[in-house]
Amino acid sequence: MEVAVASGKGGTGKTTVAVNLALSARGPVRLLDCDVEEPNCHIFLKAPLRPGESVSIPVPCVDEAKCTSCGECSRVCQYHAIVSLATKPLVFPELCHGCGGCTMVCPTGAIREIDRAIGTVETGTCNGMEFTGGRLNVGQPMAPPLIRAVKRHASRDGLTIIDCPPGTSCPVVTAIRGSDFVLLVTEPTPFGLHDLELAVNMVRKLGIPFGVAVNRVGIGDGRVHAFCSREDIQVLLEIPDDRRIAEAYSNGSPVVEALPEYRGLFDGLLRKVQEGAKA
């Protein structure tokens, strides 16, 4: 079973929920940190990480001796990663999505592909739990290929929990796609409600069962709960606005270890998620 923990905005407590849900699980569990631009699950697990494997995407390299400046490569590229204005093509590797279209249409075979490293995948073990995380290289704009590399470590035999990037853009869709259930983490504030609505629309278009976890209950108003009631969305977890949780987080300690009385909340959440995925 694959459970994705996502949020429409950053700072709602998504990583807190993902890590503590994984630590509360019984049996084989794997935690994937797909928030590759700001990975931080490893901080709470304190698991020694094995040397990361490099992840690359193929980008074009032009042999100018063979190039006739026909411009076919420029016309086929939808991302303007290769441009030919009656001159030899200019390549912008940061824009390349690695589709290979330019190599296929080049009539003279002047374009070949070379690997361009975009990040690394790190693995480790914590109390029997397998952990895999991605780390995007500084300045790289292309997170989805690295996220897909992390997701290849998912296990269909046991439970896999995915800590997704925040938002509703391509990296989030890449992390969520193929999951059995999505848990959307929000907060009872106007910003939380606005971005929850965007996240709900995204998950519904993907056709994946989902539920909501509300963090820091007590700091805002009831509009998030009213929205969920109106849209017939299950609120599967409510985490109170407890200063001790914030202190544990700032110390890099999981809630279920620093505050054992909260373990029951996450045990119950896992049961509800499993029931929701089967419904």
Backbone hydrogen bonds, N-H to C=O, Kabsch-Sander energy under -0.5 kcal/mol:
donor,donor_aa,acceptor,acceptor_aa,energy
3,V,1,M,-0.5
3,V,160,T,-3.1
4,A,2,E,-0.5
4,A,181,F,-2.7
5,V,162,I,-3.3
6,A,4,A,-0.6
6,A,183,L,-2.5
12,T,9,K,-0.6
17,V,13,G,-2.3
18,A,14,K,-2.6
19,V,15,T,-2.8
20,N,16,T,-2.0
21,L,17,V,-2.2
22,A,18,A,-2.0
23,L,19,V,-2.2
24,S,20,N,-1.0
25,A,21,L,-0.7
25,A,22,A,-0.8
30,R,159,L,-2.5
31,L,130,E,-2.6
32,L,30,R,-0.5
32,L,161,I,-3.0
33,D,31,L,-0.5
33,D,132,T,-2.7
34,C,32,L,-1.0
34,C,163,D,-2.0
35,D,163,D,-0.5
36,V,34,C,-2.0
38,E,35,D,-1.1
43,I,40,N,-1.0
44,F,40,N,-0.7
44,F,41,C,-0.9
45,L,41,C,-1.5
46,K,42,H,-2.1
47,A,42,H,-0.5
50,R,123,T,-3.4
53,E,121,V,-2.1
55,V,119,G,-2.9
57,I,116,R,-2.0
59,V,114,I,-2.8
61,C,112,R,-2.8
63,D,110,A,-3.2
64,E,62,V,-1.0
66,K,63,D,-1.4
67,C,63,D,-1.3
75,R,71,G,-2.0
76,V,72,E,-1.8
77,C,73,C,-1.2
78,Q,76,V,-0.6
80,H,77,C,-0.6
83,V,90,L,-2.6
86,A,84,S,-0.6
90,L,83,V,-3.1
92,F,81,A,-3.7
95,L,92,F,-1.9
96,C,92,F,-0.6
96,C,93,P,-0.9
104,M,100,G,-1.4
105,V,101,G,-1.8
106,C,102,C,-1.1
109,G,106,C,-0.7
112,R,61,C,-2.3
112,R,110,A,-0.5
114,I,59,V,-2.7
116,R,57,I,-2.1
118,I,55,V,-3.0
119,G,55,V,-1.3
120,T,135,R,-1.9
121,V,53,E,-2.2
122,E,133,G,-3.3
123,T,50,R,-0.6
124,G,131,F,-2.2
125,T,48,P,-0.5
126,C,129,M,-2.6
129,M,126,C,-2.4
130,E,29,V,-1.7
131,F,124,G,-2.9
132,T,31,L,-2.4
133,G,122,E,-2.7
134,G,33,D,-1.8
135,R,120,T,-2.5
136,L,36,V,-2.4
137,N,118,I,-3.0
140,Q,137,N,-1.9
143,A,141,P,-1.1
146,L,143,A,-0.7
147,I,143,A,-2.2
148,R,144,P,-2.6
149,A,145,P,-1.5
150,V,146,L,-2.0
151,K,147,I,-2.5
152,R,148,R,-1.0
153,H,150,V,-1.9
154,A,151,K,-1.9
159,L,28,P,-2.0
160,T,1,M,-2.9
161,I,30,R,-2.9
162,I,3,V,-2.9
163,D,32,L,-3.1
163,D,161,I,-0.5
164,C,5,V,-2.4
164,C,162,I,-0.9
167,G,7,S,-1.9
172,V,169,S,-0.6
173,V,169,S,-2.1
174,T,170,C,-2.6
175,A,171,P,-1.9
176,I,172,V,-2.5
177,R,173,V,-2.6
179,S,176,I,-2.2
180,D,2,E,-2.6
181,F,2,E,-1.3
182,V,209,P,-2.2
183,L,4,A,-3.2
184,L,182,V,-0.6
184,L,211,G,-2.8
185,V,6,A,-3.0
185,V,183,L,-0.6
186,T,213,A,-2.6
189,T,187,E,-2.4
193,L,189,T,-2.6
194,H,190,P,-2.4
195,D,191,F,-2.3
196,L,192,G,-1.8
197,E,193,L,-2.3
198,L,194,H,-1.3
199,A,195,D,-2.1
200,V,196,L,-2.8
201,N,197,E,-2.0
202,M,198,L,-1.9
203,V,199,A,-2.5
204,R,200,V,-2.4
205,K,201,N,-1.9
206,L,202,M,-1.4
207,G,203,V,-0.9
207,G,204,R,-0.5
208,I,203,V,-1.5
211,G,182,V,-1.8
212,V,234,Q,-2.5
213,A,184,L,-2.7
214,V,237,L,-3.0
215,N,186,T,-3.1
215,N,213,A,-0.6
217,V,239,I,-2.7
219,I,216,R,-1.6
221,D,188,P,-1.3
226,A,222,G,-2.3
227,F,223,R,-2.3
228,C,224,V,-2.3
229,S,225,H,-2.4
230,R,226,A,-2.5
231,E,227,F,-2.3
232,D,229,S,-0.9
233,I,228,C,-3.3
236,L,212,V,-2.6
236,L,234,Q,-0.8
237,L,212,V,-1.1
239,I,214,V,-2.8
241,D,217,V,-1.9
242,D,240,P,-1.8
243,R,241,D,-0.5
245,I,242,D,-1.3
246,A,242,D,-1.2
247,E,243,R,-2.2
248,A,244,R,-2.3
249,Y,245,I,-2.5
250,S,246,A,-2.4
251,N,247,E,-1.2
252,G,249,Y,-1.6
253,S,248,A,-3.1
257,E,254,P,-0.8
258,A,254,P,-2.5
259,L,255,V,-3.4
262,Y,259,L,-2.5
263,R,260,P,-1.7
265,L,262,Y,-0.6
266,F,262,Y,-1.3
267,D,263,R,-2.4
268,G,264,G,-2.5
269,L,265,L,-1.9
270,L,266,F,-2.2
271,R,267,D,-1.7
272,K,268,G,-2.1
273,V,269,L,-2.5
274,Q,270,L,-2.3
275,E,271,R,-2.2
276,G,272,K,-2.6
277,A,273,V,-2.2
278,K,274,Q,-1.2
279,A,275,E,-1.2
